[in-house]
Amino acid sequence: MPKDPKHGLRARTRVLNAHQQERDWVIDADCNGIPTTIACDIVRAGQSE
């Protein structure tokens, strides 16, 4: 059974939007409490859901 994501959709979307806008998405991830490894997964997948 899949787990629910720990980090909200808004926070994950902020990280992805920062990456797409060529901003520092690592800082956005940190400010939203998302570990860098998870943020990398979000960016690599290209989707926040």
Buried (B, 14 or more C-beta within 10 A) or exposed (E): EEEEBEBEEEBBBBBBEBBEEEEEBBEBBBEBEBEEEBBBEBBEEEEBE
